[in-house]
Amino acid sequence: MSTTHTMEHPQSHKNGSRRGKAPSRTHKPIEQVLQELANQVPQAEWDRLPRDLSDQLDHYLYGWPKQ
């Protein structure tokens, strides 16, 4: 015996129409969102990050030996 499950968009009707307004097309670019978030972090916290973080990310995340 098999059961088939389907997922619908939470705002979808059986006939394919959607309730409510169309989604906004005025979203910010992801780069702007990330910059705004980064600006909320105090400079003292940025200064605590290791200088080689991007080069040695696996070391800092997983404890792997430095390359």
C-alpha positions in Angstrom: 0.0 0.0 0.0 1.4 3.4 -1.0 0.3 6.8 0.0 1.0 9.9 -2.2 1.4 13.2 -0.5 1.3 16.5 -2.4 2.3 19.9 -1.1 0.6 23.0 -2.2 1.6 26.6 -1.7 -0.1 27.7 1.5 -2.0 30.4 -0.3 -3.0 28.4 -3.3 -6.5 27.4 -4.1 -7.4 24.1 -5.8 -8.1 26.0 -9.0 -4.6 27.4 -9.1 -5.5 31.0 -8.1 -3.9 32.7 -5.2 -5.5 34.6 -2.4 -4.4 38.1 -1.4 -2.0 40.5 -3.1 0.7 39.6 -5.5 4.1 39.4 -3.9 6.0 42.7 -3.6 8.7 43.2 -6.3 10.5 45.8 -4.2 12.8 43.4 -2.3 16.3 44.6 -1.5 19.3 43.0 -3.2 20.9 40.4 -1.0 24.2 42.4 -1.0 22.3 45.3 0.6 20.6 43.1 3.2 24.0 41.5 4.2 25.7 44.9 4.4 22.9 46.3 6.6 23.4 43.3 8.9 27.2 43.6 8.9 26.8 47.3 9.9 25.0 46.2 13.0 28.0 44.3 14.3 30.3 46.5 16.4 33.8 47.1 15.0 35.3 45.5 18.1 33.7 42.2 17.2 35.0 42.3 13.6 38.5 43.0 15.0 38.2 39.7 17.1 38.0 37.6 13.9 41.1 35.7 12.9 43.0 37.5 10.0 43.1 34.2 8.1 39.5 33.3 8.6 38.6 33.1 4.9 41.7 31.0 4.1 41.4 28.7 7.0 37.6 28.4 7.3 37.6 24.6 7.7 40.1 24.9 10.5 37.9 27.4 12.4 34.6 25.6 11.7 35.6 22.0 12.0 39.0 21.9 13.6 40.8 20.5 10.6 44.5 21.2 10.4 45.5 24.5 8.9 46.6 24.3 5.2 
